[in-house]
Amino acid sequence: MPMASTIDDIARRLVEPRFYADERAFHEGMTQLREHAPVVHVDARPGVNPFWAVTRHADVLAVERDDALWVNRARSVLTNADLEAKLRDLRGTQYGVRNLVHMDGDYHRAMRAIGASWFRPKVMRDLKVRIGELARRHVDSMASNGPDCEFVGEVALAFPGYVILSLLGLPEADYPALLRWTQELFGVSDDDSRRGNSAVDMVDVIADFNAYFTDVTARRRESPTDDLGSAIANARIDDRLLTDHEATGYYQIIAAAGHDTTKACLSGGLLALIEHPDELRRLQDDPSLLPSAVEEIIRWTTPVKTFMRTATADTVLGGVPLDAGTAVAMIYPAANRDPAVFPSPMTFDVARTPNRHLGFGAGAHFCLGAALARLEITAFFEELIPRLESIELAGEPAYLPTVFIGGLKRLPVRCRIR
Ligand code: HEM
């Protein structure tokens, strides 16, 4: 049993973006927490409101599944106290971010249903061709620009970005601006990505997003088109159109949630295949392993690091009594390496079955775009793997420091592609 101070130190590091970027130290720490303090109080440094961290698969699942007990509205994302207060003040104003991940109950269900029909199997089947073309376009450009490629910047970022634009029905010309905003939103802890370091800078980014999407709503109401953008603009809830604020929040969550997450899976998946050449060879020899490889890539990379919930009543979680009002952070990458659910959890195994990872969460907030994400990751590796003659690292990979959504921010590779 490690000393209590060691456990406290590890728990405290959960608010440090750099911790998540140091994969080895992070997973070593999570092994300690899962074994010795699976539901642990995080008395974070000044500037972060206290919370409890949950690292075991079973406990994360228990929180996810009981959405009456564990609600999103109070505190859904782990962030510092200043930004939390600022965003709370802004709720209800045009700058307040409020989207599916901040909602609960019937209102959440009704809002979610607006987007859900755009992720159903038939729509996914129709998108498959377009996504396959985009995958080919990106692998072709790797082949023609090669052999050296900075995979994150040149491929992993752009590919899911274009897919989201297609789905929303937005012009490709708007891509650079949307890309910049999502990078600024999720890169708040990274010197290379953020616009600034304060809550005020974050509000500026949100304001840009809002101005752009308010205009999209107006145009789609004037002349509706057959895409998710128009579906949001013209959706009705309680017999009224969405407010600009509601519509904008919707576009934001789709544009933002679907971008960096998939990027992290593509780049983290490629790195895993480079670091495990036997697994790459297995996949090349037996393409029928691709579906299980895609799930393993999602488990292995787990791009969403945390989401939070707040208890509406006194409860017991993992044997620990918690008062009503307690906030917990679900540490998804820790749950996804839990040996109670995944035999040899630290092994990257493209044939792993079953694979009950929580990379997409679970329950009422289960990732709305999971089918699309799977389609994109599958399309990309389906195109790349048979054409790949050789691949190796051409420099040090670097991870984005983040407590929320992250993964590689740089992956220099040298490859030969047919
Ligand atoms: C591999 C890529 C992706 C990963 C790992 C991922 C992961 C997640 C996770 C962990 C959640 C929260 C689940 C929970 O609270 O239980 C979530 C929610 C969500 N995701 Fe994804 N996601 C991915 C791709 C996408 C894509 C491509 C889209 C859309 C285009 C998308 C849209 C959403 C939305 C709208 C929500 C909020 C759902 C709600 O609160 O009801 N995601 N995602």
Residues whose N, C-alpha, C, O or C-beta is under 5 A from the ligand:
A	BS01	HEM	L100 V101 R112 I253 I254 A257 G258 T261 T262 C265 P303 V304 F307 L358 G359 F360 G361 A362 A364 H365 F366 C367 L368 G369 A370 L372 A373
